[in-house]
Amino acid sequence: MRLRQTSPAKHLAVLRLVAAVPLIGIGAQHILGTAPMLPILEGAQFPLAAFFAVLVPWLEIIAGVGLVLGFFARPAALTALVIMGAAVYAHAVHDWVDEPVIILPLAVAICCAQILWGGAGGFSIDLVASDPD
């Protein structure tokens, strides 16, 4: 059950929150239409832009909630890492109005990479599930 195994390292809980808050917030903005995703994906010439414009915001929110709770944090971090990779690419190839700075997806990606490596850490459901007691 290596997928959920983690140590009680508390710094990982901080990294989970640093990654989760932007994922949930921006995912909600994409869903509510205050920051539409379709123009971003079309501008960066992603294939199946209309499909991903609907799917990705929900994946951002699900991954963010998983990270907040520390519930299957590694799969949540991997999902967010892929999404942030696409966000960095979109930043690099296309400028859009009200563009957030590129440091945000980079910071989320770095936090997710550490969670992918170290697990959910302290204050997580994964820690409780991996505890042999």
Disulfide bonds with the S-S distance in Angstrom:
none
